[in-house]
């Protein structure tokens, strides 16, 4: 599971096949907590223990880097 971006203590990760599936999304982690964000809509699919303020920050990071992150997802998933 490669870390494709690091910003302000957040690691943005793309999980690898065959475990992972569409739609294109990333896992954003900070301090052992995680949020899953769909790249096309920036929808939050799942939150595991992350504070609301950190979720908002994570969505902003993904929005700011969405093209780069979609390219990384496609690199691993085709």
PyMOL Python script that loads the backbone (N, CA, C, O; Angstrom):
from pymol import cmd

cmd.read_pdbstr("""\
ATOM      1  N   UNK A   1       0.832  -1.164   0.000  1.00  0.00           N
ATOM      2  CA  UNK A   1       0.000   0.000   0.000  1.00  0.00           C
ATOM      3  C   UNK A   1       0.886   1.239   0.000  1.00  0.00           C
ATOM      4  O   UNK A   1       1.357   1.673   1.051  1.00  0.00           O
ATOM      5  N   UNK A   2       1.106   1.797  -1.165  1.00  0.00           N
ATOM      6  CA  UNK A   2       2.000   2.942  -1.263  1.00  0.00           C
ATOM      7  C   UNK A   2       1.374   4.231  -0.732  1.00  0.00           C
ATOM      8  O   UNK A   2       0.198   4.520  -0.953  1.00  0.00           O
ATOM      9  N   UNK A   3       2.198   4.982  -0.031  1.00  0.00           N
ATOM     10  CA  UNK A   3       1.825   6.336   0.355  1.00  0.00           C
ATOM     11  C   UNK A   3       2.114   7.209  -0.859  1.00  0.00           C
ATOM     12  O   UNK A   3       3.262   7.308  -1.293  1.00  0.00           O
ATOM     13  N   UNK A   4       1.089   7.837  -1.406  1.00  0.00           N
ATOM     14  CA  UNK A   4       1.263   8.613  -2.628  1.00  0.00           C
ATOM     15  C   UNK A   4       1.393  10.102  -2.359  1.00  0.00           C
ATOM     16  O   UNK A   4       1.747  10.867  -3.257  1.00  0.00           O
ATOM     17  N   UNK A   5       1.106  10.526  -1.119  1.00  0.00           N
ATOM     18  CA  UNK A   5       1.206  11.943  -0.773  1.00  0.00           C
ATOM     19  C   UNK A   5       1.294  12.075   0.742  1.00  0.00           C
ATOM     20  O   UNK A   5       0.620  11.360   1.484  1.00  0.00           O
ATOM     21  N   UNK A   6       2.134  12.999   1.182  1.00  0.00           N
ATOM     22  CA  UNK A   6       2.215  13.343   2.613  1.00  0.00           C
ATOM     23  C   UNK A   6       2.074  14.847   2.745  1.00  0.00           C
ATOM     24  O   UNK A   6       2.805  15.611   2.114  1.00  0.00           O
ATOM     25  N   UNK A   7       1.121  15.267   3.577  1.00  0.00           N
ATOM     26  CA  UNK A   7       0.876  16.688   3.793  1.00  0.00           C
ATOM     27  C   UNK A   7       0.510  16.911   5.253  1.00  0.00           C
ATOM     28  O   UNK A   7      -0.465  16.339   5.742  1.00  0.00           O
ATOM     29  N   UNK A   8       1.275  17.731   5.948  1.00  0.00           N
ATOM     30  CA  UNK A   8       0.932  18.160   7.312  1.00  0.00           C
ATOM     31  C   UNK A   8       0.535  17.029   8.254  1.00  0.00           C
ATOM     32  O   UNK A   8      -0.420  17.168   9.017  1.00  0.00           O
ATOM     33  N   UNK A   9       1.249  15.925   8.211  1.00  0.00           N
ATOM     34  CA  UNK A   9       0.966  14.804   9.106  1.00  0.00           C
ATOM     35  C   UNK A   9      -0.066  13.824   8.578  1.00  0.00           C
ATOM     36  O   UNK A   9      -0.355  12.823   9.234  1.00  0.00           O
ATOM     37  N   UNK A  10      -0.627  14.091   7.404  1.00  0.00           N
ATOM     38  CA  UNK A  10      -1.589  13.191   6.773  1.00  0.00           C
ATOM     39  C   UNK A  10      -0.862  12.366   5.716  1.00  0.00           C
ATOM     40  O   UNK A  10      -0.098  12.911   4.920  1.00  0.00           O
ATOM     41  N   UNK A  11      -1.093  11.072   5.703  1.00  0.00           N
ATOM     42  CA  UNK A  11      -0.582  10.176   4.658  1.00  0.00           C
ATOM     43  C   UNK A  11      -1.760   9.759   3.790  1.00  0.00           C
ATOM     44  O   UNK A  11      -2.767   9.254   4.287  1.00  0.00           O
ATOM     45  N   UNK A  12      -1.618   9.978   2.480  1.00  0.00           N
ATOM     46  CA  UNK A  12      -2.658   9.569   1.538  1.00  0.00           C
ATOM     47  C   UNK A  12      -2.177   8.288   0.869  1.00  0.00           C
ATOM     48  O   UNK A  12      -1.104   8.249   0.268  1.00  0.00           O
ATOM     49  N   UNK A  13      -2.988   7.245   0.984  1.00  0.00           N
ATOM     50  CA  UNK A  13      -2.591   5.895   0.600  1.00  0.00           C
ATOM     51  C   UNK A  13      -3.555   5.346  -0.453  1.00  0.00           C
ATOM     52  O   UNK A  13      -4.760   5.594  -0.405  1.00  0.00           O
ATOM     53  N   UNK A  14      -2.995   4.594  -1.402  1.00  0.00           N
ATOM     54  CA  UNK A  14      -3.793   3.818  -2.353  1.00  0.00           C
ATOM     55  C   UNK A  14      -3.524   2.348  -2.039  1.00  0.00           C
ATOM     56  O   UNK A  14      -2.381   1.895  -2.104  1.00  0.00           O
ATOM     57  N   UNK A  15      -4.570   1.611  -1.702  1.00  0.00           N
ATOM     58  CA  UNK A  15      -4.410   0.182  -1.454  1.00  0.00           C
ATOM     59  C   UNK A  15      -4.332  -0.553  -2.790  1.00  0.00           C
ATOM     60  O   UNK A  15      -4.893  -0.106  -3.790  1.00  0.00           O
ATOM     61  N   UNK A  16      -3.642  -1.667  -2.793  1.00  0.00           N
ATOM     62  CA  UNK A  16      -3.354  -2.384  -4.035  1.00  0.00           C
ATOM     63  C   UNK A  16      -4.330  -3.524  -4.294  1.00  0.00           C
ATOM     64  O   UNK A  16      -4.886  -4.101  -3.360  1.00  0.00           O
ATOM     65  N   UNK A  17      -4.536  -3.849  -5.600  1.00  0.00           N
ATOM     66  CA  UNK A  17      -5.345  -5.016  -5.940  1.00  0.00           C
ATOM     67  C   UNK A  17      -4.653  -6.276  -5.435  1.00  0.00           C
ATOM     68  O   UNK A  17      -3.440  -6.246  -5.228  1.00  0.00           O
ATOM     69  N   UNK A  18      -5.348  -7.357  -5.233  1.00  0.00           N
ATOM     70  CA  UNK A  18      -6.767  -7.557  -5.491  1.00  0.00           C
ATOM     71  C   UNK A  18      -7.648  -7.140  -4.327  1.00  0.00           C
ATOM     72  O   UNK A  18      -8.871  -7.238  -4.423  1.00  0.00           O
ATOM     73  N   UNK A  19      -7.066  -6.681  -3.235  1.00  0.00           N
ATOM     74  CA  UNK A  19      -7.843  -6.324  -2.049  1.00  0.00           C
ATOM     75  C   UNK A  19      -8.740  -5.122  -2.307  1.00  0.00           C
ATOM     76  O   UNK A  19      -9.828  -5.029  -1.739  1.00  0.00           O
ATOM     77  N   UNK A  20      -8.307  -4.221  -3.138  1.00  0.00           N
ATOM     78  CA  UNK A  20      -9.010  -2.967  -3.347  1.00  0.00           C
ATOM     79  C   UNK A  20      -9.959  -3.029  -4.527  1.00  0.00           C
ATOM     80  O   UNK A  20      -9.887  -3.958  -5.331  1.00  0.00           O
ATOM     81  N   UNK A  21     -10.834  -2.069  -4.639  1.00  0.00           N
ATOM     82  CA  UNK A  21     -11.927  -2.066  -5.615  1.00  0.00           C
ATOM     83  C   UNK A  21     -12.289  -0.633  -5.954  1.00  0.00           C
ATOM     84  O   UNK A  21     -11.834   0.303  -5.296  1.00  0.00           O
ATOM     85  N   UNK A  22     -13.110  -0.461  -6.982  1.00  0.00           N
ATOM     86  CA  UNK A  22     -13.614   0.861  -7.341  1.00  0.00           C
ATOM     87  C   UNK A  22     -14.782   1.237  -6.471  1.00  0.00           C
ATOM     88  O   UNK A  22     -15.269   0.395  -5.717  1.00  0.00           O
ATOM     89  N   UNK A  23     -15.254   2.458  -6.540  1.00  0.00           N
ATOM     90  CA  UNK A  23     -14.738   3.529  -7.381  1.00  0.00           C
ATOM     91  C   UNK A  23     -13.396   4.030  -6.865  1.00  0.00           C
ATOM     92  O   UNK A  23     -12.987   3.713  -5.748  1.00  0.00           O
ATOM     93  N   UNK A  24     -12.719   4.816  -7.696  1.00  0.00           N
ATOM     94  CA  UNK A  24     -11.411   5.352  -7.318  1.00  0.00           C
ATOM     95  C   UNK A  24     -11.528   6.150  -6.022  1.00  0.00           C
ATOM     96  O   UNK A  24     -12.357   7.052  -5.900  1.00  0.00           O
ATOM     97  N   UNK A  25     -10.687   5.799  -5.069  1.00  0.00           N
ATOM     98  CA  UNK A  25     -10.716   6.456  -3.767  1.00  0.00           C
ATOM     99  C   UNK A  25      -9.341   6.345  -3.114  1.00  0.00           C
ATOM    100  O   UNK A  25      -8.482   5.584  -3.559  1.00  0.00           O
ATOM    101  N   UNK A  26      -9.157   7.117  -2.055  1.00  0.00           N
ATOM    102  CA  UNK A  26      -7.915   7.050  -1.289  1.00  0.00           C
ATOM    103  C   UNK A  26      -8.244   6.900   0.192  1.00  0.00           C
ATOM    104  O   UNK A  26      -9.338   7.232   0.650  1.00  0.00           O
ATOM    105  N   UNK A  27      -7.267   6.392   0.914  1.00  0.00           N
ATOM    106  CA  UNK A  27      -7.335   6.284   2.367  1.00  0.00           C
ATOM    107  C   UNK A  27      -6.397   7.354   2.913  1.00  0.00           C
ATOM    108  O   UNK A  27      -5.212   7.383   2.580  1.00  0.00           O
ATOM    109  N   UNK A  28      -6.933   8.225   3.747  1.00  0.00           N
ATOM    110  CA  UNK A  28      -6.121   9.292   4.334  1.00  0.00           C
ATOM    111  C   UNK A  28      -5.967   8.968   5.816  1.00  0.00           C
ATOM    112  O   UNK A  28      -6.947   8.784   6.538  1.00  0.00           O
ATOM    113  N   UNK A  29      -4.705   8.902   6.250  1.00  0.00           N
ATOM    114  CA  UNK A  29      -4.411   8.478   7.626  1.00  0.00           C
ATOM    115  C   UNK A  29      -3.649   9.559   8.385  1.00  0.00           C
ATOM    116  O   UNK A  29      -2.809  10.272   7.836  1.00  0.00           O
ATOM    117  N   UNK A  30      -3.979   9.645   9.661  1.00  0.00           N
ATOM    118  CA  UNK A  30      -3.251  10.538  10.563  1.00  0.00           C
ATOM    119  C   UNK A  30      -3.368   9.972  11.972  1.00  0.00           C
ATOM    120  O   UNK A  30      -4.467   9.696  12.455  1.00  0.00           O
ATOM    121  N   UNK A  31      -2.239   9.805  12.613  1.00  0.00           N
ATOM    122  CA  UNK A  31      -2.198   9.360  14.008  1.00  0.00           C
ATOM    123  C   UNK A  31      -3.022   8.093  14.245  1.00  0.00           C
ATOM    124  O   UNK A  31      -3.724   7.986  15.251  1.00  0.00           O
ATOM    125  N   UNK A  32      -2.934   7.138  13.322  1.00  0.00           N
ATOM    126  CA  UNK A  32      -3.631   5.873  13.492  1.00  0.00           C
ATOM    127  C   UNK A  32      -5.118   5.910  13.172  1.00  0.00           C
ATOM    128  O   UNK A  32      -5.804   4.899  13.324  1.00  0.00           O
ATOM    129  N   UNK A  33      -5.620   7.040  12.738  1.00  0.00           N
ATOM    130  CA  UNK A  33      -7.030   7.193  12.354  1.00  0.00           C
ATOM    131  C   UNK A  33      -7.105   7.263  10.840  1.00  0.00           C
ATOM    132  O   UNK A  33      -6.096   7.513  10.180  1.00  0.00           O
ATOM    133  N   UNK A  34      -8.307   7.043  10.274  1.00  0.00           N
ATOM    134  CA  UNK A  34      -8.417   6.973   8.818  1.00  0.00           C
ATOM    135  C   UNK A  34      -9.765   7.469   8.323  1.00  0.00           C
ATOM    136  O   UNK A  34     -10.793   7.313   8.982  1.00  0.00           O
ATOM    137  N   UNK A  35      -9.727   8.075   7.132  1.00  0.00           N
ATOM    138  CA  UNK A  35     -10.939   8.426   6.399  1.00  0.00           C
ATOM    139  C   UNK A  35     -10.741   7.963   4.959  1.00  0.00           C
ATOM    140  O   UNK A  35      -9.654   8.099   4.398  1.00  0.00           O
ATOM    141  N   UNK A  36     -11.801   7.417   4.367  1.00  0.00           N
ATOM    142  CA  UNK A  36     -11.774   6.976   2.970  1.00  0.00           C
ATOM    143  C   UNK A  36     -12.577   7.996   2.165  1.00  0.00           C
ATOM    144  O   UNK A  36     -13.723   8.305   2.492  1.00  0.00           O
ATOM    145  N   UNK A  37     -11.942   8.520   1.091  1.00  0.00           N
ATOM    146  CA  UNK A  37     -12.550   9.586   0.299  1.00  0.00           C
ATOM    147  C   UNK A  37     -12.604   9.171  -1.165  1.00  0.00           C
ATOM    148  O   UNK A  37     -11.589   8.783  -1.743  1.00  0.00           O
ATOM    149  N   UNK A  38     -13.789   9.254  -1.763  1.00  0.00           N
ATOM    150  CA  UNK A  38     -13.989   8.947  -3.180  1.00  0.00           C
ATOM    151  C   UNK A  38     -13.461  10.130  -3.993  1.00  0.00           C
ATOM    152  O   UNK A  38     -13.810  11.280  -3.729  1.00  0.00           O
ATOM    153  N   UNK A  39     -12.618   9.832  -4.985  1.00  0.00           N
ATOM    154  CA  UNK A  39     -11.957  10.899  -5.728  1.00  0.00           C
ATOM    155  C   UNK A  39     -12.892  11.683  -6.641  1.00  0.00           C
ATOM    156  O   UNK A  39     -12.737  12.898  -6.763  1.00  0.00           O
ATOM    157  N   UNK A  40     -13.842  11.039  -7.276  1.00  0.00           N
ATOM    158  CA  UNK A  40     -14.697  11.731  -8.246  1.00  0.00           C
ATOM    159  C   UNK A  40     -15.640  12.737  -7.606  1.00  0.00           C
ATOM    160  O   UNK A  40     -15.963  13.757  -8.216  1.00  0.00           O
ATOM    161  N   UNK A  41     -16.080  12.468  -6.398  1.00  0.00           N
ATOM    162  CA  UNK A  41     -17.087  13.316  -5.751  1.00  0.00           C
ATOM    163  C   UNK A  41     -16.606  13.960  -4.452  1.00  0.00           C
ATOM    164  O   UNK A  41     -17.280  14.824  -3.891  1.00  0.00           O
ATOM    165  N   UNK A  42     -15.442  13.535  -3.983  1.00  0.00           N
ATOM    166  CA  UNK A  42     -14.909  13.944  -2.669  1.00  0.00           C
ATOM    167  C   UNK A  42     -15.827  13.525  -1.531  1.00  0.00           C
ATOM    168  O   UNK A  42     -15.790  14.106  -0.446  1.00  0.00           O
ATOM    169  N   UNK A  43     -16.648  12.514  -1.785  1.00  0.00           N
ATOM    170  CA  UNK A  43     -17.533  11.993  -0.750  1.00  0.00           C
ATOM    171  C   UNK A  43     -16.727  11.185   0.262  1.00  0.00           C
ATOM    172  O   UNK A  43     -15.823  10.433  -0.101  1.00  0.00           O
ATOM    173  N   UNK A  44     -17.068  11.352   1.524  1.00  0.00           N
ATOM    174  CA  UNK A  44     -16.458  10.564   2.590  1.00  0.00           C
ATOM    175  C   UNK A  44     -17.217   9.249   2.664  1.00  0.00           C
ATOM    176  O   UNK A  44     -18.418   9.228   2.932  1.00  0.00           O
ATOM    177  N   UNK A  45     -16.503   8.145   2.424  1.00  0.00           N
ATOM    178  CA  UNK A  45     -17.136   6.829   2.406  1.00  0.00           C
ATOM    179  C   UNK A  45     -17.078   6.153   3.770  1.00  0.00           C
ATOM    180  O   UNK A  45     -17.973   5.388   4.129  1.00  0.00           O
ATOM    181  N   UNK A  46     -16.024   6.438   4.527  1.00  0.00           N
ATOM    182  CA  UNK A  46     -15.863   5.751   5.813  1.00  0.00           C
ATOM    183  C   UNK A  46     -14.916   6.564   6.691  1.00  0.00           C
ATOM    184  O   UNK A  46     -13.922   7.107   6.209  1.00  0.00           O
ATOM    185  N   UNK A  47     -15.228   6.641   7.974  1.00  0.00           N
ATOM    186  CA  UNK A  47     -14.361   7.310   8.943  1.00  0.00           C
ATOM    187  C   UNK A  47     -14.075   6.336  10.068  1.00  0.00           C
ATOM    188  O   UNK A  47     -14.993   5.735  10.627  1.00  0.00           O
ATOM    189  N   UNK A  48     -12.805   6.180  10.398  1.00  0.00           N
ATOM    190  CA  UNK A  48     -12.417   5.302  11.504  1.00  0.00           C
ATOM    191  C   UNK A  48     -11.660   6.112  12.550  1.00  0.00           C
ATOM    192  O   UNK A  48     -10.433   6.205  12.512  1.00  0.00           O
ATOM    193  N   UNK A  49     -12.406   6.694  13.480  1.00  0.00           N
ATOM    194  CA  UNK A  49     -11.830   7.350  14.633  1.00  0.00           C
ATOM    195  C   UNK A  49     -11.259   8.740  14.412  1.00  0.00           C
ATOM    196  O   UNK A  49     -10.763   9.345  15.362  1.00  0.00           O
ATOM    197  N   UNK A  50     -11.308   9.263  13.209  1.00  0.00           N
ATOM    198  CA  UNK A  50     -10.709  10.562  12.928  1.00  0.00           C
ATOM    199  C   UNK A  50     -11.647  11.684  13.378  1.00  0.00           C
ATOM    200  O   UNK A  50     -12.861  11.619  13.184  1.00  0.00           O
ATOM    201  N   UNK A  51     -11.053  12.708  13.979  1.00  0.00           N
ATOM    202  CA  UNK A  51     -11.827  13.875  14.415  1.00  0.00           C
ATOM    203  C   UNK A  51     -12.429  14.594  13.212  1.00  0.00           C
ATOM    204  O   UNK A  51     -11.858  14.580  12.122  1.00  0.00           O
ATOM    205  N   UNK A  52     -13.569  15.215  13.414  1.00  0.00           N
ATOM    206  CA  UNK A  52     -14.256  15.926  12.333  1.00  0.00           C
ATOM    207  C   UNK A  52     -13.369  16.977  11.678  1.00  0.00           C
ATOM    208  O   UNK A  52     -13.361  17.108  10.454  1.00  0.00           O
ATOM    209  N   UNK A  53     -12.631  17.717  12.475  1.00  0.00           N
ATOM    210  CA  UNK A  53     -11.750  18.752  11.918  1.00  0.00           C
ATOM    211  C   UNK A  53     -10.683  18.137  11.018  1.00  0.00           C
ATOM    212  O   UNK A  53     -10.331  18.718   9.991  1.00  0.00           O
ATOM    213  N   UNK A  54     -10.168  16.972  11.392  1.00  0.00           N
ATOM    214  CA  UNK A  54      -9.178  16.294  10.564  1.00  0.00           C
ATOM    215  C   UNK A  54      -9.809  15.729   9.299  1.00  0.00           C
ATOM    216  O   UNK A  54      -9.159  15.688   8.254  1.00  0.00           O
ATOM    217  N   UNK A  55     -11.058  15.293   9.375  1.00  0.00           N
ATOM    218  CA  UNK A  55     -11.755  14.816   8.181  1.00  0.00           C
ATOM    219  C   UNK A  55     -11.891  15.967   7.188  1.00  0.00           C
ATOM    220  O   UNK A  55     -11.645  15.789   5.995  1.00  0.00           O
ATOM    221  N   UNK A  56     -12.277  17.134   7.666  1.00  0.00           N
ATOM    222  CA  UNK A  56     -12.410  18.304   6.796  1.00  0.00           C
ATOM    223  C   UNK A  56     -11.071  18.643   6.159  1.00  0.00           C
ATOM    224  O   UNK A  56     -11.013  18.930   4.964  1.00  0.00           O
ATOM    225  N   UNK A  57     -10.000  18.614   6.933  1.00  0.00           N
ATOM    226  CA  UNK A  57      -8.667  18.874   6.397  1.00  0.00           C
ATOM    227  C   UNK A  57      -8.285  17.837   5.357  1.00  0.00           C
ATOM    228  O   UNK A  57      -7.733  18.179   4.311  1.00  0.00           O
ATOM    229  N   UNK A  58      -8.574  16.576   5.634  1.00  0.00           N
ATOM    230  CA  UNK A  58      -8.254  15.493   4.694  1.00  0.00           C
ATOM    231  C   UNK A  58      -8.996  15.679   3.375  1.00  0.00           C
ATOM    232  O   UNK A  58      -8.410  15.488   2.309  1.00  0.00           O
ATOM    233  N   UNK A  59     -10.261  16.043   3.429  1.00  0.00           N
ATOM    234  CA  UNK A  59     -11.033  16.282   2.203  1.00  0.00           C
ATOM    235  C   UNK A  59     -10.408  17.436   1.421  1.00  0.00           C
ATOM    236  O   UNK A  59     -10.326  17.378   0.194  1.00  0.00           O
ATOM    237  N   UNK A  60      -9.972  18.474   2.114  1.00  0.00           N
ATOM    238  CA  UNK A  60      -9.309  19.598   1.451  1.00  0.00           C
ATOM    239  C   UNK A  60      -8.015  19.189   0.771  1.00  0.00           C
ATOM    240  O   UNK A  60      -7.727  19.630  -0.342  1.00  0.00           O
ATOM    241  N   UNK A  61      -7.238  18.352   1.432  1.00  0.00           N
ATOM    242  CA  UNK A  61      -5.989  17.856   0.843  1.00  0.00           C
ATOM    243  C   UNK A  61      -6.287  17.061  -0.423  1.00  0.00           C
ATOM    244  O   UNK A  61      -5.633  17.245  -1.449  1.00  0.00           O
ATOM    245  N   UNK A  62      -7.272  16.183  -0.344  1.00  0.00           N
ATOM    246  CA  UNK A  62      -7.638  15.371  -1.505  1.00  0.00           C
ATOM    247  C   UNK A  62      -8.156  16.266  -2.634  1.00  0.00           C
ATOM    248  O   UNK A  62      -7.820  16.043  -3.797  1.00  0.00           O
ATOM    249  N   UNK A  63      -8.957  17.260  -2.312  1.00  0.00           N
ATOM    250  CA  UNK A  63      -9.459  18.185  -3.331  1.00  0.00           C
ATOM    251  C   UNK A  63      -8.310  18.917  -4.018  1.00  0.00           C
ATOM    252  O   UNK A  63      -8.305  19.064  -5.240  1.00  0.00           O
ATOM    253  N   UNK A  64      -7.342  19.373  -3.238  1.00  0.00           N
ATOM    254  CA  UNK A  64      -6.212  20.126  -3.780  1.00  0.00           C
ATOM    255  C   UNK A  64      -5.313  19.286  -4.674  1.00  0.00           C
ATOM    256  O   UNK A  64      -4.620  19.821  -5.540  1.00  0.00           O
ATOM    257  N   UNK A  65      -5.321  17.974  -4.470  1.00  0.00           N
ATOM    258  CA  UNK A  65      -4.416  17.075  -5.202  1.00  0.00           C
ATOM    259  C   UNK A  65      -5.179  16.005  -5.980  1.00  0.00           C
ATOM    260  O   UNK A  65      -4.625  14.948  -6.279  1.00  0.00           O
ATOM    261  N   UNK A  66      -6.441  16.267  -6.309  1.00  0.00           N
ATOM    262  CA  UNK A  66      -7.298  15.221  -6.869  1.00  0.00           C
ATOM    263  C   UNK A  66      -6.775  14.644  -8.184  1.00  0.00           C
ATOM    264  O   UNK A  66      -6.842  13.430  -8.381  1.00  0.00           O
ATOM    265  N   UNK A  67      -6.263  15.465  -9.078  1.00  0.00           N
ATOM    266  CA  UNK A  67      -5.753  14.940 -10.356  1.00  0.00           C
ATOM    267  C   UNK A  67      -4.561  14.024 -10.125  1.00  0.00           C
ATOM    268  O   UNK A  67      -4.481  12.943 -10.708  1.00  0.00           O
ATOM    269  N   UNK A  68      -3.651  14.449  -9.290  1.00  0.00           N
ATOM    270  CA  UNK A  68      -2.462  13.651  -8.953  1.00  0.00           C
ATOM    271  C   UNK A  68      -2.858  12.325  -8.303  1.00  0.00           C
ATOM    272  O   UNK A  68      -2.290  11.279  -8.615  1.00  0.00           O
ATOM    273  N   UNK A  69      -3.831  12.378  -7.401  1.00  0.00           N
ATOM    274  CA  UNK A  69      -4.262  11.181  -6.693  1.00  0.00           C
ATOM    275  C   UNK A  69      -5.011  10.219  -7.624  1.00  0.00           C
ATOM    276  O   UNK A  69      -4.867   9.002  -7.507  1.00  0.00           O
ATOM    277  N   UNK A  70      -5.806  10.765  -8.542  1.00  0.00           N
ATOM    278  CA  UNK A  70      -6.491   9.906  -9.505  1.00  0.00           C
ATOM    279  C   UNK A  70      -5.476   9.216 -10.419  1.00  0.00           C
ATOM    280  O   UNK A  70      -5.639   8.041 -10.749  1.00  0.00           O
ATOM    281  N   UNK A  71      -4.448   9.926 -10.821  1.00  0.00           N
ATOM    282  CA  UNK A  71      -3.383   9.307 -11.628  1.00  0.00           C
ATOM    283  C   UNK A  71      -2.698   8.187 -10.858  1.00  0.00           C
ATOM    284  O   UNK A  71      -2.408   7.133 -11.425  1.00  0.00           O
ATOM    285  N   UNK A  72      -2.437   8.403  -9.580  1.00  0.00           N
ATOM    286  CA  UNK A  72      -1.810   7.363  -8.753  1.00  0.00           C
ATOM    287  C   UNK A  72      -2.734   6.154  -8.636  1.00  0.00           C
ATOM    288  O   UNK A  72      -2.276   5.015  -8.734  1.00  0.00           O
ATOM    289  N   UNK A  73      -4.035   6.390  -8.427  1.00  0.00           N
ATOM    290  CA  UNK A  73      -4.980   5.276  -8.316  1.00  0.00           C
ATOM    291  C   UNK A  73      -4.999   4.470  -9.605  1.00  0.00           C
ATOM    292  O   UNK A  73      -4.981   3.239  -9.575  1.00  0.00           O
ATOM    293  N   UNK A  74      -5.037   5.167 -10.743  1.00  0.00           N
ATOM    294  CA  UNK A  74      -5.056   4.491 -12.043  1.00  0.00           C
ATOM    295  C   UNK A  74      -3.768   3.725 -12.319  1.00  0.00           C
ATOM    296  O   UNK A  74      -3.783   2.689 -12.984  1.00  0.00           O
ATOM    297  N   UNK A  75      -2.669   4.234 -11.812  1.00  0.00           N
ATOM    298  CA  UNK A  75      -1.385   3.545 -11.983  1.00  0.00           C
ATOM    299  C   UNK A  75      -1.446   2.122 -11.410  1.00  0.00           C
ATOM    300  O   UNK A  75      -0.898   1.187 -11.994  1.00  0.00           O
ATOM    301  N   UNK A  76      -2.110   1.972 -10.273  1.00  0.00           N
ATOM    302  CA  UNK A  76      -2.190   0.682  -9.594  1.00  0.00           C
ATOM    303  C   UNK A  76      -3.403  -0.151  -9.987  1.00  0.00           C
ATOM    304  O   UNK A  76      -3.389  -1.374  -9.851  1.00  0.00           O
ATOM    305  N   UNK A  77      -4.458   0.511 -10.477  1.00  0.00           N
ATOM    306  CA  UNK A  77      -5.713  -0.198 -10.751  1.00  0.00           C
ATOM    307  C   UNK A  77      -6.103  -0.214 -12.221  1.00  0.00           C
ATOM    308  O   UNK A  77      -7.086  -0.857 -12.591  1.00  0.00           O
ATOM    309  N   UNK A  78      -5.368   0.465 -13.042  1.00  0.00           N
ATOM    310  CA  UNK A  78      -5.651   0.471 -14.482  1.00  0.00           C
ATOM    311  C   UNK A  78      -6.719   1.402 -14.915  1.00  0.00           C
ATOM    312  O   UNK A  78      -7.027   1.477 -16.104  1.00  0.00           O
TER     313      UNK A  78
END
""", "prot")
cmd.dss("prot")
cmd.show_as("cartoon", "prot")
cmd.util.cbc("prot")
cmd.orient("prot")
